[in-house]
């Protein structure tokens, strides 16, 4: 296969969506291969075949591999990351994503996937809001101990992974991220994460004193450590879509899915069979009743509402939830998992098949309106593409 570059571009890691290419943007074409890593050594040894019909994306464009496992992908102002949507029956050897920059056009990307036994009947854990720091480290380790005893196929953690990157200098923020990375490496099963508001580096500049020109500003720090802030994978015939529902307006985060991500979602879902069931997971939930428990708040640091470009919305729910749900319901879709609220919440609406379920906080219990909400995780069981309502497992000291 002839590897070539069309042109060079240093791809940005900005705070929000990339938007259309600016006047100085030049298109970059990269190529690569997804292959079956039969001995799981991360290298393509003689006789290891390419994997056809695998989905590869730069968080904007979506392509599928040819029968030989090869792909070409044009990046036009993308997010600086390319990932493979890990398909059923495989696991990524190493990371499922690659950082790309102006040198990547001359170097083909390689994604090794090792075959694993897989069943349409499996369990997974949904955890959220670890807020990891040295002081709370024991809580995350308790989560890992429970995961070891439950032995799920994988763990989902829906954001607020670190104690804080919003309001602190780089050294403190990176310390939390490094601690999180260290602890995740100890899990025996795959751990899939999405960012929460606490992962946005430095955006509250009046506290952090971080410049917007910092290369890790905003979403950049999450991408540096954890890779794509939205992506997908498939397990047991169910397609899991991790969304980034935390957007930024100047100094403030709010619940919203940007247009680049929304268009990616449509392309991602178009690449899977029409009848494949979908589960979404993200930090700020589509809908929540917990805001009424806490009551309306005007004061910082996290007021109830926000006005962006003249439109006021609830800050702690997804402002454009209807648009995103409409894109998801092109497939069988009945479970939306969220975090952020520190409460195990189950929302059901008569006549609506979608269940909107929020996870409790790993970091500890919470309270509001005189009510006490326990810390814990959820264990979900999937059978033949159908996911149950989950079992709450308290996370006690």
GUZARO-310486 format. One record per residue (C-alpha): z, y, x; residue number from 0. Coordinates in steps of 0.001 Angstrom, whole numbers. Each point is the difference from the previous one (the first is absolute). Layout:
# GUZARO-310486
<c3=Z | c2=Y | c1=X | nr=NUM>
...
***
This chain:
# GUZARO-310486
<c3=0 | c2=0 | c1=0 | nr=0>
<c3=-892 | c2=3435 | c1=1336 | nr=1>
<c3=3036 | c2=2273 | c1=224 | nr=2>
<c3=-773 | c2=3673 | c1=1 | nr=3>
<c3=1455 | c2=3351 | c1=-874 | nr=4>
<c3=-1635 | c2=2564 | c1=-2180 | nr=5>
<c3=2194 | c2=2878 | c1=1206 | nr=6>
<c3=3539 | c2=833 | c1=1033 | nr=7>
<c3=2905 | c2=1399 | c1=-1948 | nr=8>
<c3=3730 | c2=201 | c1=689 | nr=9>
<c3=1393 | c2=-1055 | c1=-3353 | nr=10>
<c3=2936 | c2=2058 | c1=-1356 | nr=11>
<c3=3426 | c2=-1175 | c1=-1138 | nr=12>
<c3=818 | c2=2821 | c1=-2402 | nr=13>
<c3=2689 | c2=532 | c1=-2589 | nr=14>
<c3=-2100 | c2=-609 | c1=-3077 | nr=15>
<c3=-3353 | c2=-1485 | c1=-920 | nr=16>
<c3=-2812 | c2=632 | c1=2452 | nr=17>
<c3=-2353 | c2=1647 | c1=-2476 | nr=18>
<c3=-3688 | c2=395 | c1=779 | nr=19>
<c3=-1127 | c2=319 | c1=3616 | nr=20>
<c3=119 | c2=3578 | c1=1310 | nr=21>
<c3=-2864 | c2=1757 | c1=1737 | nr=22>
<c3=943 | c2=-1454 | c1=3391 | nr=23>
<c3=441 | c2=-3567 | c1=-1273 | nr=24>
<c3=-2461 | c2=-2560 | c1=1349 | nr=25>
<c3=-477 | c2=-3428 | c1=-1505 | nr=26>
<c3=1189 | c2=-3025 | c1=1919 | nr=27>
<c3=-1208 | c2=-3536 | c1=-557 | nr=28>
<c3=2024 | c2=-2927 | c1=1227 | nr=29>
<c3=-574 | c2=-3729 | c1=-183 | nr=30>
<c3=2117 | c2=-3082 | c1=328 | nr=31>
<c3=788 | c2=-3509 | c1=-1133 | nr=32>
<c3=2572 | c2=-1826 | c1=-2107 | nr=33>
<c3=421 | c2=-3573 | c1=1224 | nr=34>
<c3=2024 | c2=-3122 | c1=-696 | nr=35>
<c3=2567 | c2=-235 | c1=2785 | nr=36>
<c3=584 | c2=-3733 | c1=-231 | nr=37>
<c3=2631 | c2=-160 | c1=2749 | nr=38>
<c3=1547 | c2=3409 | c1=-905 | nr=39>
<c3=-147 | c2=1274 | c1=3589 | nr=40>
<c3=-1626 | c2=3325 | c1=-924 | nr=41>
<c3=-3174 | c2=-800 | c1=1968 | nr=42>
<c3=-3357 | c2=-1242 | c1=-1220 | nr=43>
<c3=-386 | c2=-3314 | c1=1741 | nr=44>
<c3=-3234 | c2=-2030 | c1=77 | nr=45>
<c3=-722 | c2=-1577 | c1=-3354 | nr=46>
<c3=2192 | c2=2348 | c1=-2069 | nr=47>
<c3=-2216 | c2=1190 | c1=-2870 | nr=48>
<c3=-369 | c2=3442 | c1=-1461 | nr=49>
<c3=1483 | c2=473 | c1=-3467 | nr=50>
<c3=-2541 | c2=1083 | c1=-2583 | nr=51>
<c3=704 | c2=2172 | c1=-3053 | nr=52>
<c3=3151 | c2=1532 | c1=1508 | nr=53>
<c3=675 | c2=3614 | c1=-978 | nr=54>
<c3=345 | c2=2682 | c1=2708 | nr=55>
<c3=803 | c2=3660 | c1=-613 | nr=56>
<c3=793 | c2=3293 | c1=1717 | nr=57>
<c3=1981 | c2=1149 | c1=-3085 | nr=58>
<c3=-3152 | c2=1583 | c1=-1362 | nr=59>
<c3=-3011 | c2=-2266 | c1=329 | nr=60>
<c3=240 | c2=-3697 | c1=-866 | nr=61>
<c3=-2354 | c2=-2668 | c1=1373 | nr=62>
<c3=-87 | c2=-3785 | c1=-42 | nr=63>
<c3=-816 | c2=-2171 | c1=2977 | nr=64>
<c3=-3205 | c2=-1973 | c1=255 | nr=65>
<c3=-68 | c2=-3786 | c1=158 | nr=66>
<c3=648 | c2=238 | c1=3741 | nr=67>
<c3=3067 | c2=2204 | c1=-514 | nr=68>
<c3=-1581 | c2=3155 | c1=1404 | nr=69>
<c3=141 | c2=3453 | c1=-1567 | nr=70>
<c3=-1112 | c2=3584 | c1=538 | nr=71>
<c3=1947 | c2=2927 | c1=-1363 | nr=72>
<c3=-820 | c2=3693 | c1=107 | nr=73>
<c3=2978 | c2=2322 | c1=394 | nr=74>
<c3=-527 | c2=3542 | c1=-1212 | nr=75>
<c3=3264 | c2=1887 | c1=437 | nr=76>
<c3=2111 | c2=-3104 | c1=-674 | nr=77>
<c3=3668 | c2=-537 | c1=694 | nr=78>
<c3=-341 | c2=-1432 | c1=3497 | nr=79>
<c3=727 | c2=-3565 | c1=-1116 | nr=80>
<c3=-2088 | c2=-3051 | c1=-884 | nr=81>
<c3=1602 | c2=-3015 | c1=-1676 | nr=82>
<c3=-921 | c2=-3386 | c1=-1384 | nr=83>
<c3=1145 | c2=-828 | c1=-3512 | nr=84>
<c3=1603 | c2=-3347 | c1=827 | nr=85>
<c3=-1429 | c2=-2606 | c1=-2417 | nr=86>
<c3=1671 | c2=-2989 | c1=-1640 | nr=87>
<c3=563 | c2=-2913 | c1=2346 | nr=88>
<c3=358 | c2=2102 | c1=3155 | nr=89>
<c3=2497 | c2=2125 | c1=1898 | nr=90>
<c3=-699 | c2=2710 | c1=2530 | nr=91>
<c3=629 | c2=-937 | c1=3631 | nr=92>
<c3=1699 | c2=3152 | c1=1260 | nr=93>
<c3=-684 | c2=3162 | c1=-1982 | nr=94>
<c3=-2474 | c2=19 | c1=-2892 | nr=95>
<c3=-1169 | c2=3490 | c1=1045 | nr=96>
<c3=-1452 | c2=1813 | c1=2996 | nr=97>
<c3=247 | c2=3654 | c1=1012 | nr=98>
<c3=-3429 | c2=1496 | c1=693 | nr=99>
<c3=-1084 | c2=3158 | c1=1804 | nr=100>
<c3=-3019 | c2=1412 | c1=1791 | nr=101>
<c3=-153 | c2=-2952 | c1=2415 | nr=102>
<c3=-51 | c2=-2677 | c1=-2698 | nr=103>
<c3=-3746 | c2=75 | c1=-651 | nr=104>
<c3=-656 | c2=-1684 | c1=3312 | nr=105>
<c3=2635 | c2=-2693 | c1=-517 | nr=106>
<c3=-416 | c2=-2542 | c1=-2821 | nr=107>
<c3=3117 | c2=-594 | c1=-2070 | nr=108>
<c3=1322 | c2=-3516 | c1=-351 | nr=109>
<c3=2251 | c2=-1264 | c1=-2809 | nr=110>
<c3=1386 | c2=-3516 | c1=545 | nr=111>
<c3=1249 | c2=-1745 | c1=-3147 | nr=112>
<c3=1828 | c2=-3319 | c1=233 | nr=113>
<c3=-331 | c2=-2490 | c1=-2862 | nr=114>
<c3=3256 | c2=-725 | c1=-1836 | nr=115>
<c3=828 | c2=-2415 | c1=-2821 | nr=116>
<c3=175 | c2=1901 | c1=-3243 | nr=117>
<c3=745 | c2=-805 | c1=-3626 | nr=118>
<c3=-570 | c2=1921 | c1=-3250 | nr=119>
<c3=3737 | c2=-530 | c1=-530 | nr=120>
<c3=2079 | c2=2143 | c1=2360 | nr=121>
<c3=2835 | c2=2512 | c1=183 | nr=122>
<c3=204 | c2=3447 | c1=1531 | nr=123>
<c3=2783 | c2=2540 | c1=483 | nr=124>
<c3=-148 | c2=3614 | c1=-1079 | nr=125>
<c3=2454 | c2=2227 | c1=1873 | nr=126>
<c3=95 | c2=3770 | c1=315 | nr=127>
<c3=1658 | c2=3004 | c1=1603 | nr=128>
<c3=1479 | c2=-1472 | c1=3161 | nr=129>
<c3=549 | c2=3503 | c1=1465 | nr=130>
<c3=627 | c2=-1677 | c1=3328 | nr=131>
<c3=2239 | c2=1633 | c1=2599 | nr=132>
<c3=2633 | c2=-1324 | c1=2395 | nr=133>
<c3=2627 | c2=638 | c1=-2667 | nr=134>
<c3=-1830 | c2=-2003 | c1=-2693 | nr=135>
<c3=-1472 | c2=-2700 | c1=2248 | nr=136>
<c3=2221 | c2=-2696 | c1=-1480 | nr=137>
<c3=-1605 | c2=468 | c1=-3417 | nr=138>
<c3=-3496 | c2=-752 | c1=1332 | nr=139>
<c3=1357 | c2=-2990 | c1=1895 | nr=140>
<c3=1577 | c2=-1259 | c1=-3216 | nr=141>
<c3=-3442 | c2=301 | c1=-1623 | nr=142>
<c3=-1440 | c2=-2126 | c1=2795 | nr=143>
<c3=2756 | c2=-2611 | c1=-389 | nr=144>
<c3=-746 | c2=-264 | c1=-3725 | nr=145>
<c3=-3735 | c2=-251 | c1=711 | nr=146>
<c3=672 | c2=-2822 | c1=2452 | nr=147>
<c3=1989 | c2=-1902 | c1=-2637 | nr=148>
<c3=-2497 | c2=635 | c1=-2816 | nr=149>
<c3=-3036 | c2=-661 | c1=2243 | nr=150>
<c3=-2635 | c2=1900 | c1=-2006 | nr=151>
<c3=-3684 | c2=122 | c1=875 | nr=152>
<c3=448 | c2=3664 | c1=964 | nr=153>
<c3=2171 | c2=3095 | c1=-495 | nr=154>
<c3=-1097 | c2=3320 | c1=-1493 | nr=155>
<c3=1992 | c2=3130 | c1=910 | nr=156>
<c3=-961 | c2=2986 | c1=-2130 | nr=157>
<c3=758 | c2=2944 | c1=2212 | nr=158>
<c3=2781 | c2=2189 | c1=1319 | nr=159>
<c3=133 | c2=-2394 | c1=2903 | nr=160>
<c3=1783 | c2=2427 | c1=2340 | nr=161>
<c3=2960 | c2=2296 | c1=-480 | nr=162>
<c3=-2056 | c2=3131 | c1=443 | nr=163>
<c3=-3131 | c2=1370 | c1=1614 | nr=164>
<c3=-449 | c2=2917 | c1=-2400 | nr=165>
<c3=2544 | c2=2409 | c1=1380 | nr=166>
<c3=737 | c2=-1094 | c1=3561 | nr=167>
<c3=-1542 | c2=476 | c1=3465 | nr=168>
<c3=-2363 | c2=-2548 | c1=1507 | nr=169>
<c3=2577 | c2=-1818 | c1=2151 | nr=170>
<c3=2252 | c2=-767 | c1=-2964 | nr=171>
<c3=-2884 | c2=-1024 | c1=-2269 | nr=172>
<c3=-1584 | c2=-2308 | c1=2585 | nr=173>
<c3=3390 | c2=-1569 | c1=682 | nr=174>
<c3=260 | c2=-1058 | c1=-3640 | nr=175>
<c3=-3578 | c2=-1278 | c1=-52 | nr=176>
<c3=527 | c2=-2011 | c1=3180 | nr=177>
<c3=3155 | c2=-1518 | c1=-1437 | nr=178>
<c3=-1894 | c2=-992 | c1=-3136 | nr=179>
<c3=-2785 | c2=-1579 | c1=2066 | nr=180>
<c3=2541 | c2=-1925 | c1=2045 | nr=181>
<c3=1670 | c2=-1435 | c1=-3102 | nr=182>
<c3=-3245 | c2=-870 | c1=-1807 | nr=183>
<c3=-1131 | c2=-2050 | c1=3020 | nr=184>
<c3=2944 | c2=-2335 | c1=-636 | nr=185>
<c3=-1129 | c2=-1054 | c1=-3498 | nr=186>
<c3=-1464 | c2=-3505 | c1=-102 | nr=187>
<c3=-2483 | c2=840 | c1=-2775 | nr=188>
<c3=-2514 | c2=2854 | c1=-337 | nr=189>
<c3=1490 | c2=3344 | c1=-1018 | nr=190>
<c3=-2344 | c2=2409 | c1=-1787 | nr=191>
<c3=1080 | c2=3647 | c1=-283 | nr=192>
<c3=-1162 | c2=3265 | c1=-1519 | nr=193>
<c3=1334 | c2=3458 | c1=875 | nr=194>
<c3=2566 | c2=1969 | c1=-1943 | nr=195>
<c3=748 | c2=3687 | c1=166 | nr=196>
<c3=2456 | c2=-563 | c1=2875 | nr=197>
<c3=-2857 | c2=-1276 | c1=2186 | nr=198>
<c3=-1846 | c2=3349 | c1=-94 | nr=199>
<c3=660 | c2=1491 | c1=3404 | nr=200>
<c3=1065 | c2=3611 | c1=302 | nr=201>
<c3=-1458 | c2=1432 | c1=-3224 | nr=202>
<c3=3213 | c2=1890 | c1=-845 | nr=203>
<c3=-770 | c2=2235 | c1=2946 | nr=204>
<c3=2850 | c2=2421 | c1=-669 | nr=205>
<c3=2330 | c2=-2880 | c1=931 | nr=206>
<c3=-2060 | c2=-2141 | c1=2410 | nr=207>
<c3=-1616 | c2=2886 | c1=1923 | nr=208>
<c3=-3053 | c2=-2250 | c1=431 | nr=209>
<c3=-3461 | c2=1571 | c1=109 | nr=210>
<c3=-2716 | c2=-1210 | c1=-2400 | nr=211>
<c3=-2178 | c2=-393 | c1=3093 | nr=212>
<c3=2255 | c2=-2767 | c1=1340 | nr=213>
<c3=-2132 | c2=-3193 | c1=180 | nr=214>
<c3=2629 | c2=-2000 | c1=-1917 | nr=215>
<c3=659 | c2=2638 | c1=-2662 | nr=216>
<c3=209 | c2=-1132 | c1=-3607 | nr=217>
<c3=-1521 | c2=-3437 | c1=-520 | nr=218>
<c3=-909 | c2=-289 | c1=3669 | nr=219>
<c3=3318 | c2=-1471 | c1=1143 | nr=220>
<c3=-91 | c2=-2758 | c1=-2626 | nr=221>
<c3=-3563 | c2=-890 | c1=964 | nr=222>
<c3=904 | c2=-18 | c1=3689 | nr=223>
<c3=2734 | c2=-2591 | c1=-516 | nr=224>
<c3=-979 | c2=-1873 | c1=-3177 | nr=225>
<c3=-3772 | c2=414 | c1=-288 | nr=226>
<c3=-1784 | c2=791 | c1=-3269 | nr=227>
<c3=2113 | c2=1802 | c1=-2577 | nr=228>
<c3=-1996 | c2=-1714 | c1=-2748 | nr=229>
<c3=-1813 | c2=-3323 | c1=165 | nr=230>
<c3=-270 | c2=-3388 | c1=-1719 | nr=231>
<c3=422 | c2=-3711 | c1=620 | nr=232>
<c3=-386 | c2=-3161 | c1=-2085 | nr=233>
<c3=2407 | c2=-2910 | c1=-254 | nr=234>
<c3=-173 | c2=-3041 | c1=-2256 | nr=235>
<c3=-2898 | c2=1497 | c1=-1913 | nr=236>
<c3=1878 | c2=3242 | c1=-796 | nr=237>
<c3=-1195 | c2=3322 | c1=1442 | nr=238>
<c3=2827 | c2=2247 | c1=1194 | nr=239>
<c3=-796 | c2=3706 | c1=356 | nr=240>
<c3=2371 | c2=2205 | c1=2004 | nr=241>
<c3=-406 | c2=3653 | c1=-958 | nr=242>
<c3=1283 | c2=3214 | c1=1549 | nr=243>
<c3=1313 | c2=1966 | c1=-2979 | nr=244>
<c3=1608 | c2=2734 | c1=2132 | nr=245>
<c3=-2164 | c2=3086 | c1=378 | nr=246>
<c3=804 | c2=3328 | c1=1668 | nr=247>
<c3=-256 | c2=3614 | c1=-1101 | nr=248>
<c3=959 | c2=2258 | c1=2908 | nr=249>
<c3=3705 | c2=-744 | c1=647 | nr=250>
<c3=536 | c2=-2395 | c1=-2882 | nr=251>
<c3=-813 | c2=-3583 | c1=-953 | nr=252>
<c3=-817 | c2=-1042 | c1=-3558 | nr=253>
<c3=-1329 | c2=-2982 | c1=-1908 | nr=254>
<c3=-3797 | c2=-32 | c1=123 | nr=255>
<c3=-2906 | c2=-2157 | c1=1225 | nr=256>
<c3=-2637 | c2=2027 | c1=1835 | nr=257>
<c3=-3685 | c2=-212 | c1=-847 | nr=258>
<c3=-1044 | c2=-1854 | c1=3169 | nr=259>
<c3=2517 | c2=-2739 | c1=-731 | nr=260>
<c3=-1027 | c2=-158 | c1=-3664 | nr=261>
<c3=-3641 | c2=-534 | c1=947 | nr=262>
<c3=1022 | c2=-2615 | c1=2572 | nr=263>
<c3=1924 | c2=-1849 | c1=-2725 | nr=264>
<c3=-3115 | c2=-271 | c1=-2148 | nr=265>
<c3=-2009 | c2=-1337 | c1=2954 | nr=266>
<c3=2726 | c2=-2449 | c1=985 | nr=267>
<c3=245 | c2=-1462 | c1=-3505 | nr=268>
<c3=-3789 | c2=-245 | c1=-263 | nr=269>
<c3=64 | c2=-2337 | c1=3012 | nr=270>
<c3=2109 | c2=-2679 | c1=-1763 | nr=271>
<c3=-890 | c2=-2243 | c1=-2963 | nr=272>
<c3=261 | c2=1715 | c1=-3381 | nr=273>
<c3=2527 | c2=-2533 | c1=-1287 | nr=274>
<c3=2373 | c2=158 | c1=2962 | nr=275>
<c3=3484 | c2=1240 | c1=-1002 | nr=276>
<c3=1333 | c2=3122 | c1=1725 | nr=277>
<c3=3536 | c2=1118 | c1=887 | nr=278>
<c3=595 | c2=3517 | c1=1309 | nr=279>
<c3=2912 | c2=1166 | c1=2137 | nr=280>
<c3=889 | c2=3535 | c1=1053 | nr=281>
<c3=2943 | c2=2346 | c1=549 | nr=282>
<c3=43 | c2=2815 | c1=-2571 | nr=283>
<c3=-451 | c2=-1869 | c1=-3297 | nr=284>
<c3=-2684 | c2=589 | c1=-2600 | nr=285>
<c3=2692 | c2=524 | c1=-2663 | nr=286>
<c3=3801 | c2=49 | c1=34 | nr=287>
<c3=2938 | c2=702 | c1=-2309 | nr=288>
<c3=2469 | c2=504 | c1=2846 | nr=289>
<c3=-686 | c2=3739 | c1=181 | nr=290>
<c3=1650 | c2=357 | c1=-3415 | nr=291>
<c3=3058 | c2=-1854 | c1=1318 | nr=292>
<c3=455 | c2=2510 | c1=2813 | nr=293>
<c3=-969 | c2=2985 | c1=-2134 | nr=294>
<c3=-2355 | c2=2857 | c1=719 | nr=295>
<c3=416 | c2=1606 | c1=3424 | nr=296>
<c3=-1380 | c2=3334 | c1=1166 | nr=297>
<c3=1659 | c2=136 | c1=3392 | nr=298>
<c3=-1175 | c2=-1467 | c1=3342 | nr=299>
<c3=-375 | c2=-2385 | c1=1667 | nr=300>
<c3=-1745 | c2=-1937 | c1=-2787 | nr=301>
<c3=-452 | c2=1966 | c1=-3238 | nr=302>
<c3=-1308 | c2=-1762 | c1=-3076 | nr=303>
<c3=-3302 | c2=1868 | c1=-334 | nr=304>
<c3=-2622 | c2=1522 | c1=2251 | nr=305>
<c3=-2943 | c2=2327 | c1=-577 | nr=306>
<c3=-3114 | c2=-787 | c1=2012 | nr=307>
<c3=-3128 | c2=2148 | c1=-367 | nr=308>
<c3=1367 | c2=1468 | c1=-3230 | nr=309>
<c3=854 | c2=-3331 | c1=-1625 | nr=310>
<c3=3644 | c2=-1044 | c1=-485 | nr=311>
<c3=935 | c2=-3685 | c1=14 | nr=312>
<c3=2972 | c2=-2258 | c1=482 | nr=313>
<c3=528 | c2=-294 | c1=3730 | nr=314>
<c3=1475 | c2=-3511 | c1=27 | nr=315>
<c3=-2720 | c2=-1759 | c1=-1994 | nr=316>
<c3=-3740 | c2=-222 | c1=686 | nr=317>
<c3=-1654 | c2=3089 | c1=-1451 | nr=318>
<c3=-3401 | c2=-1702 | c1=-413 | nr=319>
<c3=1345 | c2=-3407 | c1=-1030 | nr=320>
<c3=-2471 | c2=-327 | c1=-2874 | nr=321>
<c3=-3007 | c2=321 | c1=2289 | nr=322>
<c3=1317 | c2=-2584 | c1=2461 | nr=323>
<c3=1040 | c2=-2472 | c1=-2697 | nr=324>
<c3=-3461 | c2=286 | c1=-1563 | nr=325>
<c3=-1518 | c2=-1050 | c1=3319 | nr=326>
<c3=2421 | c2=-2939 | c1=320 | nr=327>
<c3=-610 | c2=-1304 | c1=-3531 | nr=328>
<c3=-3577 | c2=-919 | c1=841 | nr=329>
<c3=1712 | c2=-3275 | c1=974 | nr=330>
<c3=2835 | c2=-2014 | c1=-1587 | nr=331>
<c3=2934 | c2=2291 | c1=840 | nr=332>
<c3=3494 | c2=-416 | c1=-1397 | nr=333>
<c3=2487 | c2=841 | c1=2761 | nr=334>
<c3=579 | c2=3350 | c1=1738 | nr=335>
<c3=2825 | c2=-30 | c1=2565 | nr=336>
<c3=1660 | c2=3191 | c1=1197 | nr=337>
<c3=3014 | c2=1310 | c1=1860 | nr=338>
<c3=1429 | c2=3467 | c1=642 | nr=339>
<c3=2489 | c2=30 | c1=-2887 | nr=340>
<c3=2646 | c2=-2270 | c1=1659 | nr=341>
<c3=311 | c2=-1841 | c1=-3327 | nr=342>
<c3=-1280 | c2=-3337 | c1=-1238 | nr=343>
<c3=-1995 | c2=1329 | c1=-2946 | nr=344>
<c3=-2179 | c2=-1934 | c1=-2461 | nr=345>
<c3=-2316 | c2=2007 | c1=-2227 | nr=346>
<c3=-1963 | c2=-1734 | c1=-2761 | nr=347>
<c3=-2042 | c2=1694 | c1=-2715 | nr=348>
<c3=-1019 | c2=-1690 | c1=-3246 | nr=349>
<c3=-3677 | c2=-921 | c1=34 | nr=350>
<c3=-367 | c2=714 | c1=3734 | nr=351>
<c3=-232 | c2=-3102 | c1=2219 | nr=352>
<c3=990 | c2=1810 | c1=3204 | nr=353>
<c3=3615 | c2=-333 | c1=1147 | nr=354>
<c3=1293 | c2=2956 | c1=2019 | nr=355>
<c3=2848 | c2=-1336 | c1=2146 | nr=356>
<c3=1936 | c2=1935 | c1=2634 | nr=357>
<c3=2087 | c2=-1628 | c1=2724 | nr=358>
<c3=3599 | c2=847 | c1=895 | nr=359>
<c3=872 | c2=1480 | c1=3396 | nr=360>
<c3=785 | c2=-2240 | c1=2962 | nr=361>
<c3=1957 | c2=2814 | c1=1661 | nr=362>
<c3=2731 | c2=-135 | c1=-2631 | nr=363>
<c3=960 | c2=411 | c1=-3653 | nr=364>
<c3=-573 | c2=3224 | c1=-1918 | nr=365>
<c3=1417 | c2=1689 | c1=-3071 | nr=366>
<c3=-805 | c2=2540 | c1=-2677 | nr=367>
<c3=1365 | c2=1127 | c1=-3357 | nr=368>
<c3=3141 | c2=-2015 | c1=657 | nr=369>
<c3=-2009 | c2=-3204 | c1=488 | nr=370>
<c3=65 | c2=-2160 | c1=3136 | nr=371>
<c3=-3232 | c2=-1619 | c1=1195 | nr=372>
<c3=278 | c2=-2890 | c1=2491 | nr=373>
<c3=-1934 | c2=-495 | c1=3209 | nr=374>
<c3=-2258 | c2=-3035 | c1=66 | nr=375>
<c3=-3444 | c2=-1537 | c1=177 | nr=376>
<c3=-2331 | c2=-1745 | c1=-2439 | nr=377>
<c3=-1414 | c2=-3491 | c1=344 | nr=378>
<c3=-3278 | c2=-475 | c1=-1884 | nr=379>
<c3=-1549 | c2=-3362 | c1=-763 | nr=380>
<c3=-3752 | c2=-350 | c1=-431 | nr=381>
<c3=-1615 | c2=-2965 | c1=-1696 | nr=382>
<c3=-3727 | c2=-277 | c1=-615 | nr=383>
<c3=-510 | c2=3746 | c1=441 | nr=384>
<c3=2840 | c2=985 | c1=-2354 | nr=385>
<c3=3009 | c2=1830 | c1=1429 | nr=386>
<c3=3378 | c2=-313 | c1=-1723 | nr=387>
<c3=2466 | c2=2820 | c1=-695 | nr=388>
<c3=1897 | c2=-529 | c1=3240 | nr=389>
<c3=3567 | c2=-1027 | c1=764 | nr=390>
<c3=2430 | c2=2629 | c1=1268 | nr=391>
<c3=1975 | c2=-1057 | c1=3070 | nr=392>
<c3=2904 | c2=2346 | c1=847 | nr=393>
<c3=204 | c2=1153 | c1=3572 | nr=394>
<c3=3723 | c2=105 | c1=593 | nr=395>
<c3=1750 | c2=961 | c1=3278 | nr=396>
***
